[in-house]
């Protein structure tokens, strides 16, 4: 007994690599960039750990507090005698710590902008590195151009601890997120210096550094990762990842062309490292694989970089006083933008969006449809006696079933040539399977060959369809190569096809050359 004939199904081609990855889509969602021009270089940006995450921007002799909601300046602190550095907001969002070029460290009440503490005697040069202790509201660490690192307690008039092992400017400092707290004087501290070293300090012990990490060039920034066992150091145009437990280098990230000046870390489930450099690029790394997942080019060299704790804003400070603030749209804001786009599309089509919103099911129609979607309770069985109606066969399916291959090809190219490319491919594959391509192409004139050649021109650039297109072109040349030179129209069609194939071959050669060059570069860097 013969098997029943099944209907031809459209071919599902393999999915090509997406033009944009989910990671790129996420970072591109930081839209509506706001560019602000300050007076001079923006040397520091710091977000308040407390919602709504206002942020301090340090430039010249001013520190401006920007609102995390409106991105507008809410406060300006200008009570500095010299250049201000390293504005840093405490964990409770109430106190700002900053320093001056003369070495003075100042604490400000953000509510009244009054100075509540001044340390002016101990640092002998500019203080450009300053961080609050994240686990103690009275602890503070500073690094100075006088090569010292000092730990401060807010109630005390003098520093609690001083470290003097560095031999050049100290330009970066940070607290490890884990380890002993021990009050204001506690917490492990890491500092980076222009003497090419990053040092780990234990304030409980004092004296020499607990660990020293040596680099080839000056250290611009240090950033401990949330686990407390990994340290990221920016030195020159490279970013080095260190294992604090094993005291060894894990990875060298050399994706920047110029000096890396700033580091930042996201706080979400997927940890991402952001690096800013003087080449004007901000690169984003996956901390699991240390691969670059996205990058953003800015109009000027990057000096400072920060990400809000809720990952809604990215602020970048550049040479010349340019400040960029990018904000990520939340779910409700995305829906609002989509609604506006939909309304604009309706307006462009001449439809009133308000009328489209009002249009819906009438009450009478809703009553008629009521209960039709009822599926019965769990203990009940609903018998569906609806007979499935077989869809009517289309012309090319009937012709294919009857063995009229030329007619089937004409019908599918004429009806679904552009609207249903998957169905055209299904028919051509079926002809290849039946060894009937030559039969489908024979006895055609210029007008009969035109749709076939047009289909080949459309599909020859898709790598998924090249084997099928090559089969059709080969059979076409076997049948009609003798006709070249006899018809101008025919020669023109073949010329277009030859030119398109030559372009694709040249593109493949260029891609192979690029792959070869990349392999040489990768091999040279190993």
KOLROBA-128203 format. One record per residue (C-alpha): residue in three letters; residue number from 1; x negated, z negated, y negated. Coordinates in steps of 0.05 Angstrom, whole numbers, plus 5000, padded with zeros to 4 digits. Layout:
<recs>
{'Ala' NUM {X Z Y}} ...
</recs>
This chain:
<recs>
{'Unk' 1 {5000 5000 5000}} {'Unk' 2 {4971 5020 4932}} {'Unk' 3 {4955 4967 4882}} {'Unk' 4 {4998 4965 4819}} {'Unk' 5 {4970 5000 4758}} {'Unk' 6 {4951 4950 4704}} {'Unk' 7 {4954 4967 4631}} {'Unk' 8 {4890 4980 4592}} {'Unk' 9 {4867 4919 4553}} {'Unk' 10 {4828 4921 4488}} {'Unk' 11 {4754 4908 4497}} {'Unk' 12 {4728 4842 4468}} {'Unk' 13 {4658 4853 4442}} {'Unk' 14 {4607 4796 4442}} {'Unk' 15 {4608 4757 4377}} {'Unk' 16 {4552 4776 4330}} {'Unk' 17 {4511 4721 4296}} {'Unk' 18 {4551 4692 4237}} {'Unk' 19 {4529 4714 4168}} {'Unk' 20 {4529 4641 4147}} {'Unk' 21 {4520 4580 4192}} {'Unk' 22 {4565 4518 4186}} {'Unk' 23 {4506 4483 4154}} {'Unk' 24 {4500 4536 4100}} {'Unk' 25 {4575 4534 4088}} {'Unk' 26 {4570 4458 4078}} {'Unk' 27 {4514 4461 4027}} {'Unk' 28 {4545 4521 3991}} {'Unk' 29 {4608 4478 3982}} {'Unk' 30 {4568 4441 3928}} {'Unk' 31 {4596 4486 3875}} {'Unk' 32 {4612 4483 3801}} {'Unk' 33 {4539 4473 3779}} {'Unk' 34 {4532 4438 3712}} {'Unk' 35 {4468 4453 3674}} {'Unk' 36 {4448 4405 3619}} {'Unk' 37 {4387 4412 3573}} {'Unk' 38 {4349 4348 3557}} {'Unk' 39 {4291 4341 3508}} {'Unk' 40 {4233 4339 3557}} {'Unk' 41 {4217 4337 3632}} {'Unk' 42 {4266 4298 3675}} {'Unk' 43 {4220 4252 3714}} {'Unk' 44 {4271 4210 3752}} {'Unk' 45 {4342 4211 3778}} {'Unk' 46 {4375 4153 3814}} {'Unk' 47 {4446 4144 3839}} {'Unk' 48 {4479 4075 3839}} {'Unk' 49 {4491 4051 3910}} {'Unk' 50 {4559 4025 3887}} {'Unk' 51 {4620 4069 3879}} {'Unk' 52 {4635 4111 3837}} {'Unk' 53 {4560 4124 3842}} {'Unk' 54 {4540 4134 3770}} {'Unk' 55 {4469 4159 3763}} {'Unk' 56 {4410 4146 3716}} {'Unk' 57 {4371 4205 3688}} {'Unk' 58 {4303 4189 3657}} {'Unk' 59 {4274 4236 3605}} {'Unk' 60 {4227 4223 3546}} {'Unk' 61 {4243 4155 3516}} {'Unk' 62 {4316 4156 3539}} {'Unk' 63 {4354 4137 3602}} {'Unk' 64 {4424 4167 3606}} {'Unk' 65 {4477 4140 3653}} {'Unk' 66 {4523 4196 3678}} {'Unk' 67 {4592 4182 3706}} {'Unk' 68 {4598 4197 3780}} {'Unk' 69 {4670 4220 3767}} {'Unk' 70 {4666 4262 3704}} {'Unk' 71 {4592 4281 3704}} {'Unk' 72 {4591 4263 3630}} {'Unk' 73 {4544 4214 3596}} {'Unk' 74 {4576 4145 3595}} {'Unk' 75 {4517 4104 3567}} {'Unk' 76 {4450 4118 3535}} {'Unk' 77 {4392 4067 3536}} {'Unk' 78 {4341 4082 3482}} {'Unk' 79 {4307 4015 3471}} {'Unk' 80 {4238 4039 3493}} {'Unk' 81 {4176 4038 3450}} {'Unk' 82 {4141 4093 3490}} {'Unk' 83 {4159 4142 3544}} {'Unk' 84 {4209 4115 3595}} {'Unk' 85 {4199 4121 3670}} {'Unk' 86 {4235 4108 3736}} {'Unk' 87 {4305 4086 3716}} {'Unk' 88 {4332 4051 3778}} {'Unk' 89 {4402 4020 3787}} {'Unk' 90 {4408 3956 3828}} {'Unk' 91 {4452 3954 3891}} {'Unk' 92 {4509 3918 3855}} {'Unk' 93 {4510 3970 3799}} {'Unk' 94 {4502 3918 3744}} {'Unk' 95 {4428 3919 3727}} {'Unk' 96 {4380 3976 3710}} {'Unk' 97 {4305 3970 3719}} {'Unk' 98 {4258 4016 3682}} {'Unk' 99 {4186 4019 3657}} {'Unk' 100 {4146 4046 3598}} {'Unk' 101 {4081 4085 3590}} {'Unk' 102 {4049 4021 3564}} {'Unk' 103 {4061 3986 3631}} {'Unk' 104 {4120 3943 3610}} {'Unk' 105 {4176 3933 3661}} {'Unk' 106 {4245 3920 3633}} {'Unk' 107 {4313 3899 3662}} {'Unk' 108 {4378 3919 3626}} {'Unk' 109 {4449 3895 3634}} {'Unk' 110 {4487 3960 3644}} {'Unk' 111 {4551 3930 3615}} {'Unk' 112 {4522 3910 3548}} {'Unk' 113 {4456 3949 3551}} {'Unk' 114 {4420 3885 3531}} {'Unk' 115 {4349 3870 3556}} {'Unk' 116 {4353 3811 3605}} {'Unk' 117 {4280 3810 3629}} {'Unk' 118 {4213 3837 3605}} {'Unk' 119 {4146 3837 3642}} {'Unk' 120 {4093 3863 3594}} {'Unk' 121 {4027 3831 3611}} {'Unk' 122 {4006 3848 3682}} {'Unk' 123 {4007 3924 3689}} {'Unk' 124 {3952 3954 3645}} {'Unk' 125 {3975 4026 3648}} {'Unk' 126 {4039 4067 3656}} {'Unk' 127 {4088 4047 3711}} {'Unk' 128 {4118 4111 3741}} {'Unk' 129 {4142 4083 3808}} {'Unk' 130 {4195 4029 3813}} {'Unk' 131 {4246 4009 3866}} {'Unk' 132 {4296 3952 3876}} {'Unk' 133 {4294 3914 3942}} {'Unk' 134 {4357 3942 3978}} {'Unk' 135 {4369 3876 4014}} {'Unk' 136 {4355 3826 3958}} {'Unk' 137 {4384 3831 3887}} {'Unk' 138 {4325 3795 3856}} {'Unk' 139 {4268 3834 3888}} {'Unk' 140 {4232 3892 3854}} {'Unk' 141 {4169 3933 3870}} {'Unk' 142 {4128 3974 3820}} {'Unk' 143 {4068 4021 3824}} {'Unk' 144 {4024 4034 3764}} {'Unk' 145 {3970 4081 3739}} {'Unk' 146 {3925 4019 3739}} {'Unk' 147 {3923 4030 3815}} {'Unk' 148 {3961 3966 3831}} {'Unk' 149 {4026 3953 3868}} {'Unk' 150 {4065 3891 3847}} {'Unk' 151 {4125 3853 3875}} {'Unk' 152 {4171 3818 3825}} {'Unk' 153 {4224 3764 3829}} {'Unk' 154 {4276 3770 3773}} {'Unk' 155 {4279 3694 3758}} {'Unk' 156 {4203 3690 3753}} {'Unk' 157 {4163 3709 3691}} {'Unk' 158 {4104 3735 3732}} {'Unk' 159 {4095 3781 3792}} {'Unk' 160 {4099 3747 3860}} {'Unk' 161 {4048 3791 3896}} {'Unk' 162 {3996 3843 3875}} {'Unk' 163 {3962 3895 3920}} {'Unk' 164 {3898 3928 3895}} {'Unk' 165 {3873 3972 3952}} {'Unk' 166 {3891 4038 3919}} {'Unk' 167 {3836 4074 3881}} {'Unk' 168 {3878 4120 3837}} {'Unk' 169 {3946 4126 3804}} {'Unk' 170 {4005 4099 3844}} {'Unk' 171 {4062 4148 3832}} {'Unk' 172 {4113 4131 3888}} {'Unk' 173 {4139 4069 3921}} {'Unk' 174 {4195 4050 3969}} {'Unk' 175 {4221 3993 4012}} {'Unk' 176 {4229 4001 4087}} {'Unk' 177 {4303 3995 4105}} {'Unk' 178 {4287 3950 4164}} {'Unk' 179 {4240 3893 4179}} {'Unk' 180 {4235 3823 4151}} {'Unk' 181 {4273 3809 4087}} {'Unk' 182 {4244 3742 4066}} {'Unk' 183 {4276 3738 3998}} {'Unk' 184 {4253 3773 3935}} {'Unk' 185 {4181 3773 3957}} {'Unk' 186 {4199 3799 4027}} {'Unk' 187 {4210 3868 4056}} {'Unk' 188 {4157 3918 4076}} {'Unk' 189 {4135 3964 4020}} {'Unk' 190 {4103 4033 4024}} {'Unk' 191 {4067 4066 3966}} {'Unk' 192 {4036 4134 3953}} {'Unk' 193 {3976 4146 3908}} {'Unk' 194 {3934 4201 3879}} {'Unk' 195 {3876 4174 3921}} {'Unk' 196 {3908 4216 3977}} {'Unk' 197 {3934 4156 4016}} {'Unk' 198 {4001 4125 4031}} {'Unk' 199 {3997 4051 4047}} {'Unk' 200 {4044 4002 4081}} {'Unk' 201 {4045 3931 4052}} {'Unk' 202 {4071 3865 4079}} {'Unk' 203 {4085 3818 4020}} {'Unk' 204 {4084 3758 4066}} {'Unk' 205 {4010 3770 4082}} {'Unk' 206 {3982 3801 4018}} {'Unk' 207 {3911 3828 4012}} {'Unk' 208 {3897 3892 4050}} {'Unk' 209 {3949 3943 4070}} {'Unk' 210 {3980 3937 4139}} {'Unk' 211 {3973 4012 4152}} {'Unk' 212 {3940 4070 4116}} {'Unk' 213 {3960 4143 4122}} {'Unk' 214 {3908 4192 4095}} {'Unk' 215 {3924 4262 4069}} {'Unk' 216 {3887 4322 4041}} {'Unk' 217 {3914 4318 3970}} {'Unk' 218 {3948 4270 3922}} {'Unk' 219 {4012 4237 3947}} {'Unk' 220 {4071 4253 3902}} {'Unk' 221 {4129 4217 3938}} {'Unk' 222 {4143 4173 3998}} {'Unk' 223 {4209 4164 4035}} {'Unk' 224 {4222 4119 4095}} {'Unk' 225 {4277 4145 4141}} {'Unk' 226 {4338 4100 4155}} {'Unk' 227 {4313 4076 4223}} {'Unk' 228 {4251 4045 4191}} {'Unk' 229 {4203 4075 4242}} {'Unk' 230 {4190 4142 4208}} {'Unk' 231 {4157 4156 4141}} {'Unk' 232 {4160 4222 4103}} {'Unk' 233 {4104 4235 4053}} {'Unk' 234 {4099 4292 4002}} {'Unk' 235 {4026 4312 3990}} {'Unk' 236 {4009 4379 3960}} {'Unk' 237 {4054 4435 3984}} {'Unk' 238 {4065 4401 4051}} {'Unk' 239 {4111 4346 4075}} {'Unk' 240 {4082 4303 4131}} {'Unk' 241 {4125 4261 4178}} {'Unk' 242 {4092 4198 4205}} {'Unk' 243 {4111 4152 4263}} {'Unk' 244 {4102 4081 4238}} {'Unk' 245 {4104 4051 4307}} {'Unk' 246 {4051 4095 4339}} {'Unk' 247 {4014 4106 4272}} {'Unk' 248 {4009 4181 4284}} {'Unk' 249 {4031 4245 4251}} {'Unk' 250 {4094 4276 4280}} {'Unk' 251 {4104 4339 4240}} {'Unk' 252 {4077 4379 4181}} {'Unk' 253 {4129 4418 4141}} {'Unk' 254 {4094 4473 4102}} {'Unk' 255 {4153 4513 4076}} {'Unk' 256 {4138 4505 4001}} {'Unk' 257 {4089 4547 3962}} {'Unk' 258 {4073 4495 3909}} {'Unk' 259 {4068 4420 3903}} {'Unk' 260 {4127 4380 3932}} {'Unk' 261 {4147 4330 3878}} {'Unk' 262 {4208 4294 3905}} {'Unk' 263 {4243 4274 3969}} {'Unk' 264 {4315 4253 3983}} {'Unk' 265 {4357 4235 4044}} {'Unk' 266 {4431 4244 4059}} {'Unk' 267 {4470 4184 4085}} {'Unk' 268 {4521 4218 4130}} {'Unk' 269 {4523 4225 4206}} {'Unk' 270 {4478 4286 4204}} {'Unk' 271 {4415 4262 4170}} {'Unk' 272 {4384 4316 4125}} {'Unk' 273 {4319 4313 4086}} {'Unk' 274 {4317 4347 4018}} {'Unk' 275 {4252 4367 3986}} {'Unk' 276 {4241 4393 3915}} {'Unk' 277 {4177 4428 3892}} {'Unk' 278 {4144 4462 3833}} {'Unk' 279 {4160 4530 3864}} {'Unk' 280 {4232 4517 3841}} {'Unk' 281 {4260 4511 3912}} {'Unk' 282 {4300 4454 3943}} {'Unk' 283 {4296 4459 4019}} {'Unk' 284 {4340 4421 4068}} {'Unk' 285 {4314 4400 4137}} {'Unk' 286 {4349 4376 4200}} {'Unk' 287 {4313 4310 4216}} {'Unk' 288 {4326 4321 4291}} {'Unk' 289 {4287 4387 4295}} {'Unk' 290 {4253 4389 4227}} {'Unk' 291 {4278 4460 4218}} {'Unk' 292 {4300 4487 4151}} {'Unk' 293 {4376 4493 4151}} {'Unk' 294 {4387 4515 4079}} {'Unk' 295 {4352 4526 4013}} {'Unk' 296 {4370 4531 3939}} {'Unk' 297 {4329 4566 3885}} {'Unk' 298 {4329 4534 3816}} {'Unk' 299 {4309 4567 3750}} {'Unk' 300 {4250 4520 3736}} {'Unk' 301 {4200 4476 3774}} {'Unk' 302 {4233 4415 3806}} {'Unk' 303 {4208 4346 3786}} {'Unk' 304 {4262 4299 3812}} {'Unk' 305 {4318 4302 3862}} {'Unk' 306 {4374 4256 3885}} {'Unk' 307 {4437 4258 3929}} {'Unk' 308 {4496 4211 3917}} {'Unk' 309 {4509 4161 3973}} {'Unk' 310 {4577 4193 3987}} {'Unk' 311 {4544 4262 3990}} {'Unk' 312 {4590 4290 3937}} {'Unk' 313 {4537 4306 3885}} {'Unk' 314 {4466 4333 3882}} {'Unk' 315 {4426 4323 3818}} {'Unk' 316 {4361 4360 3806}} {'Unk' 317 {4314 4349 3746}} {'Unk' 318 {4267 4404 3725}} {'Unk' 319 {4209 4419 3679}} {'Unk' 320 {4231 4432 3607}} {'Unk' 321 {4289 4382 3610}} {'Unk' 322 {4338 4423 3652}} {'Unk' 323 {4386 4381 3693}} {'Unk' 324 {4429 4412 3748}} {'Unk' 325 {4489 4374 3777}} {'Unk' 326 {4526 4405 3836}} {'Unk' 327 {4591 4374 3862}} {'Unk' 328 {4622 4384 3931}} {'Unk' 329 {4696 4396 3933}} {'Unk' 330 {4737 4345 3972}} {'Unk' 331 {4794 4365 4019}} {'Unk' 332 {4848 4359 3967}} {'Unk' 333 {4807 4398 3916}} {'Unk' 334 {4795 4453 3967}} {'Unk' 335 {4870 4459 3980}} {'Unk' 336 {4882 4463 3905}} {'Unk' 337 {4831 4518 3897}} {'Unk' 338 {4862 4557 3956}} {'Unk' 339 {4931 4549 3925}} {'Unk' 340 {4906 4576 3859}} {'Unk' 341 {4874 4636 3894}} {'Unk' 342 {4939 4649 3932}} {'Unk' 343 {4979 4647 3867}} {'Unk' 344 {4929 4695 3834}} {'Unk' 345 {4936 4744 3893}} {'Unk' 346 {5012 4742 3886}} {'Unk' 347 {5007 4755 3811}} {'Unk' 348 {4961 4814 3823}} {'Unk' 349 {5014 4842 3871}} {'Unk' 350 {5068 4833 3818}} {'Unk' 351 {5101 4775 3853}} {'Unk' 352 {5122 4712 3816}} {'Unk' 353 {5087 4653 3853}} {'Unk' 354 {5145 4606 3834}} {'Unk' 355 {5196 4651 3867}} {'Unk' 356 {5152 4656 3929}} {'Unk' 357 {5149 4580 3933}} {'Unk' 358 {5225 4573 3929}} {'Unk' 359 {5237 4626 3982}} {'Unk' 360 {5248 4594 4051}} {'Unk' 361 {5298 4585 4106}} {'Unk' 362 {5370 4577 4084}} {'Unk' 363 {5410 4517 4108}} {'Unk' 364 {5455 4563 4150}} {'Unk' 365 {5395 4595 4185}} {'Unk' 366 {5364 4527 4197}} {'Unk' 367 {5428 4503 4232}} {'Unk' 368 {5427 4565 4277}} {'Unk' 369 {5355 4552 4297}} {'Unk' 370 {5365 4478 4309}} {'Unk' 371 {5350 4457 4381}} {'Unk' 372 {5319 4523 4403}} {'Unk' 373 {5251 4491 4409}} {'Unk' 374 {5276 4435 4453}} {'Unk' 375 {5234 4431 4518}} {'Unk' 376 {5271 4376 4555}} {'Unk' 377 {5248 4307 4574}} {'Unk' 378 {5192 4292 4623}} {'Unk' 379 {5240 4278 4681}} {'Unk' 380 {5280 4341 4668}} {'Unk' 381 {5265 4412 4690}} {'Unk' 382 {5285 4469 4645}} {'Unk' 383 {5294 4536 4680}} {'Unk' 384 {5276 4594 4635}} {'Unk' 385 {5314 4655 4659}} {'Unk' 386 {5287 4700 4604}} {'Unk' 387 {5261 4764 4635}} {'Unk' 388 {5196 4789 4608}} {'Unk' 389 {5206 4857 4578}} {'Unk' 390 {5151 4905 4593}} {'Unk' 391 {5121 4936 4532}} {'Unk' 392 {5131 5011 4524}} {'Unk' 393 {5068 5050 4540}} {'Unk' 394 {5036 5087 4483}} {'Unk' 395 {5019 5161 4485}} {'Unk' 396 {4946 5152 4501}} {'Unk' 397 {4962 5104 4558}} {'Unk' 398 {5011 5154 4589}} {'Unk' 399 {4960 5210 4582}} {'Unk' 400 {4905 5167 4612}} {'Unk' 401 {4950 5148 4671}} {'Unk' 402 {4966 5222 4684}} {'Unk' 403 {4893 5243 4680}} {'Unk' 404 {4901 5281 4614}} {'Unk' 405 {4835 5255 4587}} {'Unk' 406 {4827 5301 4527}} {'Unk' 407 {4898 5285 4504}} {'Unk' 408 {4886 5210 4514}} {'Unk' 409 {4823 5212 4472}} {'Unk' 410 {4858 5252 4417}} {'Unk' 411 {4917 5204 4416}} {'Unk' 412 {4875 5140 4413}} {'Unk' 413 {4829 5168 4359}} {'Unk' 414 {4887 5193 4318}} {'Unk' 415 {4932 5132 4323}} {'Unk' 416 {4884 5073 4329}} {'Unk' 417 {4818 5103 4307}} {'Unk' 418 {4809 5055 4249}} {'Unk' 419 {4865 5004 4259}} {'Unk' 420 {4847 4985 4331}} {'Unk' 421 {4773 4999 4344}} {'Unk' 422 {4775 4953 4405}} {'Unk' 423 {4828 4997 4438}} {'Unk' 424 {4788 5060 4423}} {'Unk' 425 {4727 5028 4456}} {'Unk' 426 {4770 5008 4515}} {'Unk' 427 {4793 5080 4526}} {'Unk' 428 {4722 5109 4518}} {'Unk' 429 {4695 5058 4568}} {'Unk' 430 {4750 5076 4616}} {'Unk' 431 {4730 5150 4610}} {'Unk' 432 {4657 5131 4623}} {'Unk' 433 {4679 5091 4684}} {'Unk' 434 {4719 5150 4710}} {'Unk' 435 {4662 5198 4695}} {'Unk' 436 {4711 5237 4652}} {'Unk' 437 {4676 5239 4584}} {'Unk' 438 {4657 5313 4593}} {'Unk' 439 {4729 5330 4612}} {'Unk' 440 {4755 5295 4550}} {'Unk' 441 {4706 5332 4504}} {'Unk' 442 {4709 5403 4532}} {'Unk' 443 {4746 5462 4501}} {'Unk' 444 {4746 5435 4429}} {'Unk' 445 {4735 5470 4363}} {'Unk' 446 {4706 5440 4299}} {'Unk' 447 {4771 5404 4281}} {'Unk' 448 {4777 5375 4351}} {'Unk' 449 {4706 5349 4350}} {'Unk' 450 {4712 5318 4281}} {'Unk' 451 {4748 5254 4302}} {'Unk' 452 {4698 5243 4359}} {'Unk' 453 {4638 5251 4313}} {'Unk' 454 {4670 5208 4260}} {'Unk' 455 {4679 5153 4312}} {'Unk' 456 {4606 5159 4333}} {'Unk' 457 {4584 5154 4260}} {'Unk' 458 {4624 5090 4251}} {'Unk' 459 {4599 5057 4314}} {'Unk' 460 {4527 5078 4321}} {'Unk' 461 {4503 5022 4275}} {'Unk' 462 {4535 4968 4319}} {'Unk' 463 {4484 4945 4372}} {'Unk' 464 {4541 4923 4418}} {'Unk' 465 {4568 4994 4422}} {'Unk' 466 {4504 5035 4427}} {'Unk' 467 {4507 5046 4503}} {'Unk' 468 {4577 5076 4499}} {'Unk' 469 {4562 5118 4437}} {'Unk' 470 {4498 5144 4470}} {'Unk' 471 {4538 5166 4531}} {'Unk' 472 {4588 5204 4487}} {'Unk' 473 {4533 5236 4445}} {'Unk' 474 {4495 5258 4507}} {'Unk' 475 {4557 5292 4537}} {'Unk' 476 {4573 5323 4470}} {'Unk' 477 {4504 5355 4465}} {'Unk' 478 {4507 5380 4537}} {'Unk' 479 {4572 5416 4521}} {'Unk' 480 {4561 5442 4451}} {'Unk' 481 {4486 5447 4436}} {'Unk' 482 {4490 5522 4447}} {'Unk' 483 {4538 5527 4389}} {'Unk' 484 {4488 5505 4336}} {'Unk' 485 {4476 5558 4283}} {'Unk' 486 {4541 5594 4297}} {'Unk' 487 {4587 5554 4252}} {'Unk' 488 {4570 5522 4185}} {'Unk' 489 {4624 5469 4194}} {'Unk' 490 {4598 5451 4264}} {'Unk' 491 {4526 5448 4238}} {'Unk' 492 {4547 5402 4182}} {'Unk' 493 {4581 5353 4230}} {'Unk' 494 {4520 5352 4277}} {'Unk' 495 {4473 5344 4217}} {'Unk' 496 {4511 5282 4194}} {'Unk' 497 {4506 5252 4263}} {'Unk' 498 {4432 5267 4270}} {'Unk' 499 {4416 5238 4201}} {'Unk' 500 {4454 5173 4217}} {'Unk' 501 {4418 5166 4284}} {'Unk' 502 {4351 5177 4250}} {'Unk' 503 {4367 5122 4199}} {'Unk' 504 {4385 5074 4255}} {'Unk' 505 {4320 5090 4292}} {'Unk' 506 {4280 5078 4228}} {'Unk' 507 {4316 5012 4216}} {'Unk' 508 {4297 4991 4287}} {'Unk' 509 {4224 5009 4274}} {'Unk' 510 {4223 4969 4210}} {'Unk' 511 {4254 4909 4245}} {'Unk' 512 {4202 4914 4300}} {'Unk' 513 {4146 4915 4248}} {'Unk' 514 {4176 4854 4213}} {'Unk' 515 {4179 4817 4280}} {'Unk' 516 {4106 4834 4293}} {'Unk' 517 {4084 4808 4225}} {'Unk' 518 {4123 4744 4234}} {'Unk' 519 {4092 4733 4302}} {'Unk' 520 {4022 4741 4272}} {'Unk' 521 {4039 4691 4216}} {'Unk' 522 {4066 4641 4266}} {'Unk' 523 {4006 4650 4312}} {'Unk' 524 {3958 4641 4253}} {'Unk' 525 {3990 4575 4232}} {'Unk' 526 {3987 4544 4301}} 
</recs>
